[in-house]
Amino acid sequence: MATNPFWKRSGGVKVPHRKLSQGKAIEQAPLPEEVIVPMGQHLGAPAVPLVKKKDEVKAGQLIAEPGGFISANIHSPVSGTVKNIITMLNVVTSKPMEAIVIESDGQDRQETMPPLKDWKKRSNEDILARIKDAGIVGLGGATFPTHVKLSPPPGKTIDTIILNGAECEPYITSDHRTMLEHGSSIVEGIEILMKLLDCKNVHVAIEKNKPDAIARMKELVSKAGLNTVQITIMPTVYPMGAEKTLVKNLLDREVPMGGLPLDVGVVVQNVSTVKAVHDAVVAGRPLIDRVVTVTGSVGEPKNLMVRFGTPASALVEHCGGVLGDADEVIFGGPMMGISQFSLDAPITKGTNCVLIKKAEVCEERDCFRCSSCIDACPMGLMPTMYVQYAKKKRYEECAELYHIDNCVECGSCTFSCPAKIPLVQYIKVAKAELRKLRAKK
């Protein structure tokens, strides 16, 4: 086990942990009576439905195929009947998209894939095909298709793998519990990644506020005899779990502007994603569920294994309902999470937390140039300038002069702003308008 030798304070903020559910073992959430399965549960092109109304399906059956190279398979989370194919708002982007509504028969009849228990003797192509077939995407929030991420283009040599177990957002404990309760699956998943990337140098990065997870992963890695895998303790500073921040602070390598970790020889994977890789390869299980933290103003915060498409309202009810005057539901944490239009919004592959809280209404004041947002930015940017240019609709200058594309939207700037300026909202608007301008060109 190693502490990080390169760590230097570079942006970021200290946020309250509020890990209300860290001591709660993972429970199986009740099987939903009906699921709504969006076709955009991943970064890239939406999936294309393969089923139609009144079709019978099994849990784990392929119901939608990739809509492009950057896309992913989607499987039925339950057995039952396709009730309808509707248009709904994406839980992340709020853009209209297709979704398959399935009425559960309560029997949970399963369809799995043949396990690849001899994966060490299999070709990388066979293993990558299995990961693709299983519909695995990044479960840390970015939802990038995993089979693509584990296939570096020619000329890109990977010398280091980082497993991201930082989980730096307040409230969320799903990765923490996954490391404690499914650590052996993660460790075998590490071996699968080492084979695919022909890379032995691995860091499992965990923030120091999770000593039990650090001890557990150290024990399992030692037991497996993986001498080149290090359990590396990271400082508890937000956003330590952001890919580029993690690469810089762990390895002292700076991802180039507009680039990816693979440009500096690194692949970063979330620990829950690696567990899903193990389940697909070794057990033949497609990705139809994940651990979700249900927390905040609820009767009893919990960590639940949840089928995708389950309405958040069912999980909140299972956890004792909403307390007090809480009136906001967020998928994710308070820093980067997305407020939902309804408590019935469905859980998707990227949902690691359902947070119930009282919405904060703050009066935005004028910027008085204190530089708090600049000091807090882990990417070395000037967030205050994005606000000024966005208000004047000078979006292209946000990119040309101040490199807005390099912003990871972590929310450190908004958190630190004494004038209560919603900087990330302005940044998201500027980025959206930039995409429109670039599309026209």
C-alpha positions in Angstrom: 0.0 0.0 0.0 1.4 3.4 -1.0 0.6 7.0 -0.3 0.6 9.3 -3.3 4.1 10.7 -3.8 3.2 13.5 -6.2 0.3 15.1 -4.5 0.4 18.9 -4.4 -2.5 21.1 -3.6 -3.8 22.2 -7.0 -7.3 23.5 -7.0 -10.3 21.6 -5.6 -12.2 22.2 -2.4 -12.9 20.6 0.9 -16.5 19.5 0.9 -18.6 17.9 3.8 -18.6 14.2 3.5 -22.1 13.4 4.7 -21.6 9.7 4.0 -24.8 8.8 5.8 -25.0 5.3 4.3 -21.4 4.2 4.5 -22.1 1.6 7.2 -25.1 0.1 5.4 -24.5 -3.2 3.6 -25.9 -3.5 0.1 -29.5 -4.7 0.0 -31.4 -6.1 -3.0 -34.1 -3.5 -3.9 -37.6 -4.9 -4.5 -38.3 -6.0 -8.1 -40.2 -3.2 -9.8 -43.6 -3.8 -11.2 -42.8 -1.7 -14.2 -39.5 -0.3 -15.6 -38.8 2.5 -18.1 -35.6 1.8 -20.0 -34.2 4.8 -21.8 -32.2 4.3 -25.0 -29.5 6.9 -23.9 -27.9 5.3 -20.9 -24.4 5.9 -22.2 -22.2 8.5 -23.8 -22.6 8.6 -27.6 -25.5 7.6 -29.9 -28.7 6.3 -28.4 -29.3 2.6 -28.7 -31.9 1.3 -31.2 -34.8 -0.8 -29.9 -35.0 -4.4 -31.1 -38.4 -5.2 -29.5 -41.9 -4.0 -30.1 -45.1 -3.6 -28.1 -46.5 -6.8 -26.6 -43.2 -8.7 -27.0 -42.3 -11.1 -24.2 -38.8 -10.6 -22.7 -36.5 -12.1 -20.1 -34.3 -10.3 -17.6 -30.9 -10.0 -19.4 -32.3 -10.3 -22.9 -30.9 -7.9 -25.4 -33.6 -5.3 -26.2 -31.6 -2.5 -27.9 -28.4 -2.5 -30.0 -25.7 0.2 -30.4 -26.7 3.2 -32.5 -23.2 3.9 -33.5 -19.5 3.2 -32.7 -19.7 5.1 -29.4 -22.9 3.4 -28.1 -23.9 0.4 -26.0 -26.2 -2.6 -25.8 -29.2 -2.4 -23.5 -30.8 -5.4 -21.9 -34.1 -5.9 -20.2 -33.8 -5.5 -16.4 -36.9 -7.7 -15.7 -38.9 -10.5 -17.3 -42.3 -9.5 -18.6 -44.1 -7.8 -21.5 -43.1 -4.7 -23.5 -45.9 -2.4 -22.7 -45.0 0.5 -24.9 -42.2 2.4 -26.6 -42.4 6.1 -25.5 -40.6 9.4 -25.8 -39.2 10.8 -22.6 -36.7 13.3 -21.4 -33.1 12.1 -20.9 -32.3 12.1 -17.1 -29.0 13.7 -17.8 -29.5 16.0 -20.9 -33.3 16.6 -20.6 -33.5 16.0 -24.4 -36.3 13.9 -25.8 -35.4 10.2 -26.4 -37.0 6.8 -26.8 -37.6 4.5 -23.9 -39.0 1.0 -23.6 -41.6 0.4 -21.0 -41.7 -3.2 -19.6 -44.4 -4.6 -17.3 -42.8 -7.1 -15.0 -44.3 -10.6 -14.6 -42.7 -10.9 -11.2 -41.0 -14.2 -12.1 -37.6 -12.7 -12.9 -36.8 -15.3 -15.6 -33.2 -14.8 -16.6 -31.3 -14.9 -19.8 -27.5 -15.0 -19.4 -24.4 -15.5 -21.6 -22.0 -18.5 -21.5 -19.4 -17.7 -18.8 -15.8 -17.4 -20.0 -14.3 -19.1 -17.0 -11.2 -19.8 -19.1 -10.8 -16.1 -20.0 -7.0 -16.3 -19.4 -6.8 -18.6 -22.4 -9.2 -16.5 -24.5 -8.1 -13.9 -27.1 -8.5 -10.2 -26.2 -11.0 -10.0 -29.1 -13.2 -12.6 -27.4 -13.1 -10.8 -24.0 -13.8 -7.3 -25.6 -16.7 -8.8 -27.5 -18.1 -10.1 -24.2 -17.8 -6.7 -22.6 -19.5 -5.1 -25.5 -22.2 -7.7 -25.6 -22.9 -7.1 -21.9 -23.5 -3.4 -22.5 -21.0 -2.3 -20.0 -20.3 1.5 -19.7 -18.4 3.6 -17.1 -20.4 3.4 -13.9 -18.6 6.4 -12.3 -20.9 8.8 -14.1 -19.4 9.4 -17.5 -21.0 6.2 -19.0 -18.4 5.9 -21.8 -18.7 2.5 -23.5 -16.1 0.3 -21.7 -15.2 -1.9 -24.7 -14.1 1.2 -26.6 -12.1 2.6 -23.7 -10.3 -0.8 -23.3 -9.3 -0.7 -27.1 -6.7 2.0 -27.4 -6.0 3.1 -31.0 -2.8 2.0 -32.7 0.2 4.0 -31.4 -1.3 4.5 -27.9 0.7 2.4 -25.4 -0.8 2.0 -22.0 1.7 1.7 -19.2 -0.6 2.4 -16.2 -4.1 1.4 -15.2 -5.9 3.4 -12.5 -8.9 2.0 -10.6 -10.9 5.0 -9.4 -12.2 4.3 -5.9 -12.0 7.9 -4.7 -15.7 8.5 -4.6 -15.1 12.1 -3.6 -18.7 13.4 -3.9 -20.6 14.0 -0.6 -23.3 11.4 0.3 -22.4 8.7 -2.3 -21.2 5.4 -0.9 -22.0 2.9 -3.7 -18.3 2.4 -4.7 -17.2 2.2 -1.1 -19.7 -0.6 -0.4 -18.8 -2.4 -3.7 -15.2 -2.5 -2.7 -16.0 -3.9 0.8 -18.5 -6.5 -0.4 -17.4 -7.3 -4.0 -13.7 -6.7 -3.7 -12.8 -10.2 -4.9 -14.7 -9.6 -8.1 -12.9 -6.3 -8.6 -9.5 -7.9 -8.1 -10.2 -10.6 -10.8 -11.5 -7.7 -12.9 -8.2 -6.0 -12.5 -6.5 -9.1 -13.9 -8.8 -9.0 -16.9 -7.9 -5.4 -17.6 -4.2 -6.2 -17.2 -4.5 -8.9 -19.9 -6.5 -6.7 -22.3 -4.1 -3.7 -22.0 -0.9 -5.7 -21.6 -0.2 -3.6 -18.6 1.0 -4.7 -15.1 1.3 -1.3 -13.4 -1.9 -0.8 -11.6 -3.0 1.7 -8.9 -6.2 1.3 -6.9 -6.8 5.0 -5.8 -8.9 5.3 -2.7 -9.4 8.5 -0.6 -8.1 8.2 2.9 -11.6 8.6 4.4 -12.3 5.0 3.5 -9.8 3.1 5.7 -11.9 -0.1 5.7 -12.0 -0.2 1.9 -8.3 0.4 1.8 -7.6 -2.4 4.2 -10.0 -4.8 2.3 -8.5 -4.1 -1.1 -5.0 -4.4 0.2 -5.9 -7.8 1.7 -7.5 -9.1 -1.5 -4.7 -7.9 -3.8 -2.1 -9.5 -1.5 -4.1 -12.8 -1.4 -4.2 -12.8 -5.2 -0.5 -12.3 -5.5 -0.7 -9.2 -7.6 2.6 -7.7 -6.7 2.4 -4.9 -9.3 -1.0 -3.7 -8.0 -0.7 -0.8 -5.5 -3.4 0.4 -3.2 -2.7 4.1 -3.2 -4.2 6.4 -0.6 -5.3 9.8 -1.9 -6.0 13.0 0.0 -9.7 13.7 0.7 -10.1 16.7 -1.6 -12.8 17.2 -4.2 -12.8 16.5 -7.2 -10.1 13.8 -6.6 -12.2 11.3 -8.5 -12.1 13.3 -11.8 -10.0 11.4 -14.4 -7.6 14.2 -15.3 -7.3 15.3 -11.7 -6.5 11.7 -10.6 -3.9 11.2 -13.3 -2.2 14.5 -12.4 -2.2 14.0 -8.7 -1.3 10.3 -8.8 1.3 10.1 -11.6 2.3 13.8 -12.1 1.2 13.5 -15.7 -0.9 16.2 -17.3 -3.5 15.2 -19.8 -3.2 17.6 -22.8 -5.9 20.1 -23.5 -8.7 18.4 -25.4 -7.0 15.0 -24.8 -7.7 11.8 -22.8 -5.7 9.9 -20.2 -4.7 7.4 -22.9 -2.7 10.3 -24.5 -0.3 10.0 -21.5 -0.4 6.2 -21.3 -3.1 5.8 -18.8 -6.6 4.1 -18.7 -8.8 5.0 -15.7 -11.7 2.7 -14.8 -14.2 3.1 -11.9 -14.1 0.2 -9.4 -17.8 -0.6 -10.0 -17.2 -0.8 -13.8 -14.4 -3.3 -13.2 -16.8 -5.4 -11.0 -19.2 -5.3 -13.9 -16.5 -6.5 -16.3 -15.8 -9.4 -14.0 -19.5 -10.3 -13.9 -19.9 -10.2 -17.7 -16.7 -12.3 -18.4 -16.6 -14.8 -15.5 -20.3 -15.1 -14.8 -21.9 -14.3 -18.1 -24.1 -11.5 -16.6 -25.2 -8.6 -18.8 -25.4 -5.2 -17.1 -28.9 -4.9 -15.8 -28.4 -3.5 -12.3 -26.0 -1.6 -10.1 -25.5 -0.4 -6.6 -27.3 2.9 -5.9 -27.0 5.0 -2.7 -30.4 6.4 -1.6 -29.7 9.2 0.9 -30.3 12.7 2.2 -33.8 13.5 3.6 -35.1 9.9 3.6 -36.2 7.8 6.5 -33.2 5.4 6.3 -30.3 6.0 3.9 -29.3 2.7 2.2 -27.2 1.2 -0.5 -29.4 -0.8 -2.9 -28.8 -3.2 -5.8 -31.2 -1.7 -8.3 -32.5 -2.9 -11.6 -32.3 -0.2 -14.3 -35.5 1.5 -15.2 -36.8 1.4 -11.6 -38.5 4.7 -10.7 -36.6 6.6 -8.0 -39.9 6.9 -6.1 -39.9 3.2 -5.4 -36.4 3.3 -3.9 -37.2 6.3 -1.8 -40.4 4.6 -0.5 -38.3 1.5 0.3 -36.0 3.8 2.4 -38.8 5.2 4.5 -40.0 8.0 2.3 -39.2 11.7 2.1 -38.6 13.5 5.3 -39.7 17.1 6.1 -40.0 19.7 3.4 -37.4 18.2 1.0 -38.5 19.0 -2.5 -35.6 18.1 -4.8 -34.4 14.8 -6.2 -30.9 14.6 -7.6 -29.3 11.7 -9.5 -25.7 11.8 -8.4 -24.2 13.9 -5.7 -24.8 17.6 -4.8 -21.7 18.8 -6.7 -22.2 17.2 -10.2 -25.6 15.5 -9.9 -28.6 16.3 -12.1 -31.9 17.5 -10.6 -34.7 15.4 -12.0 -38.1 16.6 -13.3 -39.9 13.9 -11.3 -39.4 11.6 -8.4 -40.5 8.9 -10.9 -37.5 9.4 -13.1 -35.9 5.9 -13.9 -32.6 4.7 -12.6 -30.1 4.3 -15.5 -26.6 2.9 -15.8 -25.0 6.2 -14.8 -27.1 6.7 -11.6 -24.9 6.0 -8.6 -27.1 7.9 -6.1 -30.6 9.2 -5.5 -30.2 12.3 -3.2 -33.3 13.9 -1.6 -32.8 17.4 -0.3 -34.4 20.8 0.2 -33.7 22.9 -2.9 -31.4 25.8 -2.2 -32.6 29.2 -3.5 -29.7 31.7 -3.6 -29.7 35.2 -4.8 -27.0 35.6 -7.4 -24.9 38.7 -6.8 -22.3 40.5 -8.9 -18.8 39.1 -9.1 -16.4 41.1 -7.0 -13.3 39.4 -8.4 -12.2 37.6 -5.3 -10.6 34.8 -7.4 -12.1 32.0 -5.2 -13.4 30.2 -8.3 -9.9 30.4 -10.0 -8.2 29.1 -6.9 -10.7 26.2 -6.6 -10.5 25.1 -10.3 -8.6 21.8 -10.5 -8.0 22.4 -14.2 -6.3 25.8 -13.8 -9.0 27.7 -15.6 -10.8 31.1 -15.1 -14.5 30.3 -14.5 -15.4 33.9 -13.8 -14.6 34.8 -17.4 -17.0 32.2 -18.7 -19.8 33.9 -16.9 -18.9 37.3 -18.4 -18.7 36.0 -21.9 -21.8 33.8 -21.6 -23.9 36.7 -20.4 -22.9 38.6 -23.5 -23.4 35.5 -25.7 -19.8 35.6 -26.8 -19.5 31.8 -26.6 -16.7 31.3 -29.1 -14.4 33.4 -27.0 -14.9 31.1 -24.0 -13.1 28.5 -26.1 -10.6 30.6 -28.0 -9.4 32.7 -25.1 -10.2 30.7 -22.0 -10.3 27.0 -23.1 -13.8 26.1 -21.8 -13.6 22.7 -23.4 -11.1 21.7 -20.7 -13.7 22.3 -17.9 -14.9 19.1 -16.3 -17.9 20.8 -14.7 -17.0 19.5 -11.2 -18.7 22.4 -9.5 -15.8 23.5 -7.3 -16.1 27.0 -8.6 -19.8 27.3 -7.8 -19.2 25.8 -4.3 -16.5 28.3 -3.5 -18.2 31.4 -4.9 -19.2 33.9 -2.1 -21.4 35.8 -4.6 -23.5 32.6 -5.1 -23.0 32.8 -8.9 -24.1 29.4 -10.5 -20.9 29.3 -12.6 -21.5 25.7 -13.8 -24.9 26.6 -15.2 -23.3 29.4 -17.3 -20.5 27.0 -18.4 -23.0 24.4 -19.5 -25.0 27.0 -21.5 -21.8 28.2 -23.1 -20.8 24.7 -24.1 -24.2 23.9 -25.5 -24.2 27.0 -27.6 -20.7 26.3 -28.8 -21.8 22.8 -30.0 -24.5 24.5 -32.0 -22.1 27.0 -33.6 -19.6 24.3 -34.4 -22.3 22.1 -35.9 -23.3 24.9 -38.3 -19.7 25.3 -39.4 
